[in-house]
Every structure is written in C-alpha cells, then in structure tokens.
C-alpha cells in the first residue's frame, strides 16, 4: 500500500535528498545528496529506518504539505524552522492534516523525514535531486510524494543532538596544492574572518572577507584533477570557495586546503553574515577527530527518548491509560 504527501506550497530550494551517488564519480556525476549528512542520519535514527532514506531538504525556504487518507509519522532535523512542532523529534500527522514550515534564523539546511521512506524512482541508485547533473526537478506545489504508511516508527521521540561548539574554528587539512601558497598566505588565511555569502549554492559555498584575495604561486599552470566536497578552491580573483555536494568532479583552481569531514556539517549550517575562521590540523589529528565523531554517532540511538508533552496539547489524551494500580489514599512513610 502506498500513501502520498501533497505539497501545497514549496519555495525555491526544496529538494528530495538522500546520501547521494558516491559510486558515480568515475562517470562524471558528483555525489550530490544531503548537504548536511549528519542531519540526514539523525532523522533516520529518530524513525528507526535505513540511514539512506530520502528526506525533503529545505534551504531556508518555506513549505506547506498535506497528508491524504493515511496518517504519517515524520521527523524534523537539521536547522530548526518556525513551527509549533518540536525540532529533532518525531510527530504524528493524522489524515488530511496540513503542516507549514517557515525558515528560521539558526542554520541553513532543514530536513523533513517520513516513516516508511519516500518512494520516488531511483536514478543511478539514488532518489536525490541533482539539478546540476540534470537529475530531477525542485519540489513544487502539487507534487505528490509517495511513501509506505506501514511503519513501526514511534511519534513523540526526541533526540539530544549535542552538536559541538558552533563558534569554534573550522578545521582544515593541507591539500596537494597547499604548498603552492606562501607561508604568509596560509597564516593570513587562518587569521581571516570569513562570512558565508548568500549567493552560495549546493555546488559551492562562497566565502566573503574584507581583506585582499589569496594567491598561489604558478596557479595558472595547474592542471584539472579530481575534486571533492570540502575542498577549498581559490579562484583567479582570490576568492575562496568551499566545494559542496553538487560540485564538479574535476577542477583546475588551486586548493589551499580541505575541510575535514567532521566539521562539514557545522560549516554548511553557518548562516550568511555569521563570522567563521579556519585552523589547519595535522593528518593525525584529523583522523583522531574522525574516529571520535564516528564513535559518537554510534551512540546517537541511545540519545533518543520520549518527549515530555503538555497534557493540554494532546488531542487524544483520554485514549491513554492515565491511572494504574490501587492506592490507600495516604502517603506511605
């Protein structure tokens, strides 16, 4: 049996994303997928389903959706949006229910997951919309997204995300071209206060700053080679761009560094105008940080528990067992 969520309103920047297509790099198709893979993981864990299940990704854009004849259980993760529903939590949506989410102020990428998983067609092994590769279209009003209403997911669960300090420097590794930048340039890069540019896309995060641009020695002689999300390219005018999931698979701009995977979720959720800095770390430190983060993610299911609710906000309160057992009516010593 298949049910559908119908989108009644969807602003630009609404797409369906899973973990993308990492196996297609050799064919010239970049990974794509969720910009914040940690938020994708958190939503899947809340619903107890495959961590590659697709979710609706909202990049500071509003959306209104409606359930049909079947109920749904959803999870909300990533950047909190303006809604009456708790974030990083699961919720029951009765049949014929309309839900509106409006952009918030903390973060960029928000995710709406559904129990049973969205059942759109697979393309090259993924349900992700990849506009740059010509795969799929942005979500829009009247789209009907199929899902399986049969699920063992539970509503009213919440995840204690406990994400790291959002103000700490973003940690970066030297790339094969870092040595082309003079030591003074690398020191200046670490000392510079950047802000994400609002013109950034799913292909690249543009970094704005008030100092002069950065320059590598012999940068016009660099040959194109493989690129990955997290690489920091310096264009001809000295502007720094952090490559994102929809980036090209090869590039000829010099790369001053690469953001470690552990810090990419924190970087991509930094809103325009908020200052951020970078700090070089050694390969050994980056590996240690990665192992620590992977170990932390394995503990996330233990951080999921029931959400305490105000009885006045529970429409079906009388369906719960509110009293159990017998009491003598007096306080025991």
N, C-alpha and C positions, 0 to 999 in steps of 0.2 A: 504494500500500500504506500502511495506517495501523497504527501501533502505539499502545500505551497505557501510561501510568504510572498505577499504582493507589495511592491514598493509604490507608494502613492506620491512620494516626493523624494528626490535624490539630487543633491547638489554635485558640482564637479569635484572629482577626487574620490568618488565612491567606486570601489572595485572589489572583485572577489579574489582572495589570495590564499594560497597555502604555502608550503615550503619551496615552491618553485621547481625549476628544471635544471638542477646542477649537472645532470648527465648529458645535457645537450650542448655543453660548451664547445666541444670539438666541431660541432656543426654550425657554430657561429651564433647560437642563441644563448644569451646570457641567462643567469639563474632566475632572475625575477623573484616573484614570491613576496611574502610579507616583509615590509621594511623593518618592522620590529619582530624578529622571530621569537624573542622571549615572550612577548605578549601573546603571540600565537600559541606558544606552548602552554602558557598559564591558562588560557581559555579552554584549551583541550583537556587539561588536567581537571579543571573545575567540573567539566561534563563527563569525565571518565571515558574519553574516547580517543581514537587514533590521533597522535600528535601532528599528523599531516592533514587533518581535516581542514577544509577551506573555511574561511570566515570573511565577513564583509569588512573591508578596510576603509576607514573614513579618514581622509587627510584634511582636518579642520573644515569639514563640510557637513551640513545638516542632512538628516534622512528621516523619512516617515514611512513606516511599514505597517502592514495589517495581516493578522492571521486569518485563515479561512475557516473551514468547517472543523478543522482539527486544532487542538491546543499545541503549544510548543513550549519547550524549556530552552532558555537562552543563557548565555554567559556574556558578560561585558568585561573587556580587558584593555590594556594599553592606556593611552591618555584619557583621563576622565572627561566625560561630556556632561552637558547640563541636562539633567533628567531627574525625575523623582525616584528612580531606581538606584540602589546601591551599586557602586562600581567594584570590580574584581569579585563579582558574585554571580550566582545563578538565580534565574527568575522564571516563574510560571506565567505564561501568557494564555489565557482562556481563548476559546474560539471567537472569531470576529472582534479581536482586540486590536486597537491602533496604538502604536508606540512612536513617539517622536524623540529624536536625539539632536541636540544642538551643540556646536563646538564649544569647548571650554577654554580656559586660559593656560592650563598646565599640560604641556605636551602637544604633539602634532598628530600622531597616528593612533586611532582608536579602532577597536575590533568588536564586532558582534558575531558571536558563535551560536550555532544551533545544535541541540542534541539530535543525534541521528545523522548529522552532516549534510551539507548542501550536496545535491546530486546532479549538478550540471555535468555536461560532457567533458571527458578527459581529452586534452590535446597535448600530445607529446608527453604523456604521463602526468599531467598536472591540470588542475582546474584554474590556475592563476591566470588572470587577465594581464597580458603583456603588450601594452599599446605600442611600444617602440618596435616590437617584433611583429606587429600586425596580428596578434592573437587576442581575439575577443574585443569587446567594447566596454566603455564605462557603464556602470549601472545607471539606470534612468527610470523615471516614473512609468508605471505599468509593467515593469519587469516582474515575472513570476519565478521565484527561485524554489525549485523542488527540494524537499527533504523527507527523511523517513521519520514518521511520527512515533514509531515503536522504539522506545528507549528505556534504559534503566537509570537515566540521569535523575538527579535529585535537585529540586529547587531549594532556595534559601540556604545555599552554602556560600561561604566567603573564603577568600584566600588572603593570607597575610603575606603580601609581596615582599616587604622589607628590602626594597631596592637600595643600592649603595648611594653614597653622598652625591647628589646631582651637581654640586659645585666644585668637586674635585677635578683636577686636570684630566683631559682625555689622554690616555696612554698610547704611545705610538712606537713602532719598530722601524729601524732603518730598512730601506729597500735597496735594490741593486743599484739605484742611481743616487742614493743619498750622498755618496762621496763626491758627486759632481757639484754639490752645493758647498761653498766655502764654510769653514767652521763658524765664521761670523754670521753667515746666513742662517745656519742651523740654530745657533744661540738666539738670534733675533726671532726666529720662528717660535721658539719656546716662550720667549718673553712677550710676544704679541697677544693682545686681547682681540679675539675674533668674535663676530656675531653671525649666526646663520642668516643668509639673505632670503627674503620672502620669495624670490624668484627661483628658489631651488625646486628640483623635481625628483621623481623616483629614479632618475638617471644619475644625478649629481647634486650634492649639497654645496652651494657656493658660499665661501667664507668671506665676509666683509671685514675690513680693518682700516685704520686711519693712517697707517704707515705706508712707505713705498712698497712696491711689489717685490717678489722674490725672484731670484735668477740663478740658474745653474750654468756652470762652465760648459761650453760646447753643446748647448741644448738643441741647437739646430741640426746637429748630426746624429741625434738619437733615432734609432730605427724602431718601428712599431713592434710591440711584443705583447704578450698576454697581460690582461688587467683583471682585477677582482674587486668586488665591493670592499671598501675600506682604504683602497689606495688613494693617496693624496697627490693629485697632479697639479703642476704649476703651468698655467697657460702662458702664451707669449707675452701677455701684458702684466705678468707677475701675480695673477690671481690664483688662489688656492681653491681647488675643488676636491671634495671627498666623494669618491665614486659610490653609487648606491646600487640596489639590486638590479635595476634595468640598464645598467651601464653597458657600454660597448665591450666586446670580448678582447679587443686589442687597442692599443693606443701608443702614440709617439711623443706625448708630453712627458717631461721628466717628473719622476715621483720623488718627492722629498722624504716621504715616509708612508707608513700604512697603519691605520688604526687597528689595535688588537681586537679580535672578535668579542672579547669580554666587555669592551666599552662601546661597541657599536650601538646597542640598544639605547644607551644613555645619550650618545651623540645625536642620533636621529630624532629623539624626542625633545631636543633643545629648541624652544620656540624662537622665532626671529627676534632679534634685538637683545636676547639674553647673552651676556658675555661668556666666553669659554676660552680655555687655554689648553695647550698640548704639552706633554712631557715625554721625552724619549726614555724607553726602558730597554734593558738587555733582553736577548732571546730567552735566557734562563728565567728571568723574572716574568716575562710574558707567558711562558709555559707553566710556571707555578700558578699564576693568576688564572690561567685557563683551567687547569686541573681543579683548582679550588672552586671556580664557578660551576664546572660540570658536577662536582660533588654536591654543591649547594642545590642545583636544580633537581638532583635526585631526591632531595629531602622535601621538595615542594608539596608532594601529596600529603605529607604529614602536617603541612601548614594550612590545610583545608578543614574547615569545621562549620557547624551550623551558625547561621546568622541570627542574632537576637532581634526579635521584631516587637514592635509596639502592638499589643492586642487590639488597639483601636484601628489599626491599619490592616487587620486580617479579615477580609470579607467573609470567609468561611470558618470563622472562629468556632462556631458551635459544632462543627464536624470533628473537632479534635477532642481527645479524652482529656478533660481538664482536671478531674478529680479521680484518684485511685486509692483504694485502701480504706481502712476504718480508723477513726481516731476517738479517743475517750473524751476529747474536748478539753483536756487540760494539758498544761506544759509538763513534760517529764523532767525530773531533776537531772 
